[in-house]
Amino acid sequence: MNDKLKPIWLLDKNIHFLNHGSFGATPIVILNYQQLLRERIENEPVRFLARELEGLLDKARSQLADFLIIDADDLAFIPNATVGINTVLRSLNFEPDDEILITNHTYNACRNTAEFIAQRSQAKIIVASVPFPLDSPQQIIEAILKKVSSKTKLALLDHVTSPTALIFPIEALIRELTHRGVDTLVDGAHAPGFVSLDLRSLGATYYSANCHKWLCSPKGAAFLYVRKDKQANIRPLTISHGANSPRRERSRFRLEFDWMGTVDPTPYLCVPEAIRFMGSLLDGGWSALQMRNRELALAARHILGDTLGVAIPCPDETVGSMASIPLGKVSLSWDVLQAKLMDEFKIEVPIVPWIDGSCLVRISAQFYNRLEQYQYLAEALKQIIF
Ligand SMILES: Cc1ncc(COP(=O)(O)O)c(C=O)c1O
């Protein structure tokens, strides 16, 4: 078979898969590479895990660091972005009445973590209300900065929001918050491969993000960036051998995060291959892929807006490879609507209940998606709702 015609993903051909955003999808070549690594482990588990792994992790982390434009020593591999948010929040000490700033777009799991920590220390959660629909990114900055007080210790901010798929103006937010003495914990779950990242220039205090979404690595690969001056205070959720290691040639941060007990390390080791492979799909590399996906998402939301007669809810500059479109107040509950799209139309797409009682449909655009799929979704929604 001509190489170009070989399927790249294992995705079910009978399903219109418009939800890359939830869990990503890994190309077959990367899964094959992972399988080779697993065979290498099973060939001599002690050699691999006790003697070779450290060097292999160093190499993989250094290639990820080059992609993110950051010092590899400031990165730790973790299994997912939720673990990263938990790691930071559970490492920090808050005093009663300290304030942790989040937004009404914060991912539910991370909001739960912040609330758990706040309850434990009697700190307060302050929620900034970012409007959606949104006229300009400036409204995001204003809504968040308005909630900063002398008690704000940390702001937990999404780089790309989950329900509304907005790219927050994160550089400006970090700059303004840092200027006000507020540390920033960025939930960048979607960001790598979705936007171009330059972590060094971004200047966040902490940044947690997934490789298994838009970098398309196998599931269970993510990273936590911790600014050097904060690394001594950030301890992994699992305390293991690193805590009392006599080694001095590696930081405590590195020693603790690189061994949290026996796990399958292959998702981490596949990250460089995922970066390489996804970056090879189009002639222009990663920027061409991101641009293509973004253009598809922008076109898709116009199709949905026109077909359903709803207004485009946010400016183009806040859109990347996903877009959320308001469906208004639908007579069906969000989960029934989502199930109908799957059962009757074979469309996998998330319907998100939004805070004003309305529903949003969030589309993803990845290399395997085509414009006709969004037209089909729009017609299906029209048929079900209107
Ligand atoms: C904004 C945001 N944060 C965190 C997560 C959690 O990612 P994971 O389940 O990989 O930890 C998601 C997942 O969709 C997300 O959208």
The ligand as an SDF file (V2000), in Angstrom:
LIG
                    3D

 16 16  0  0  0  0  0  0  0  0999 V2000
   -8.2630   22.2880   31.2950 C   0  0  0  0  0  0  0  0  0  0  0  0
   -8.0240   20.8710   31.6910 C   0  0  0  0  0  0  0  0  0  0  0  0
   -7.3000   20.6280   32.7870 N   0  0  0  0  0  0  0  0  0  0  0  0
   -7.0060   19.3730   33.1800 C   0  0  0  0  0  0  0  0  0  0  0  0
   -7.4630   18.2980   32.4620 C   0  0  0  0  0  0  0  0  0  0  0  0
   -7.1460   16.9290   32.9620 C   0  0  0  0  0  0  0  0  0  0  0  0
   -6.3240   16.2240   32.1220 O   0  0  0  0  0  0  0  0  0  0  0  0
   -5.8880   14.7690   32.5940 P   0  0  0  0  0  0  0  0  0  0  0  0
   -7.1440   13.9600   32.7310 O   0  0  0  0  0  0  0  0  0  0  0  0
   -5.0020   14.2670   31.5290 O   0  0  0  0  0  0  0  0  0  0  0  0
   -5.2290   14.9360   33.9120 O   0  0  0  0  0  0  0  0  0  0  0  0
   -8.2290   18.4940   31.3200 C   0  0  0  0  0  0  0  0  0  0  0  0
   -8.7290   17.3430   30.5480 C   0  0  0  0  0  0  0  0  0  0  0  0
   -9.4850   17.4490   29.6330 O   0  0  0  0  0  0  0  0  0  0  0  0
   -8.5270   19.8180   30.9270 C   0  0  0  0  0  0  0  0  0  0  0  0
   -9.2630   20.0700   29.8480 O   0  0  0  0  0  0  0  0  0  0  0  0
  1  2  1  0
  2  3  1  0
  2 15  2  0
  3  4  2  0
  4  5  1  0
  5  6  1  0
  5 12  2  0
  6  7  1  0
  7  8  1  0
  8  9  2  0
  8 10  1  0
  8 11  1  0
 12 13  1  0
 12 15  1  0
 13 14  2  0
 15 16  1  0
M  END
$$$$
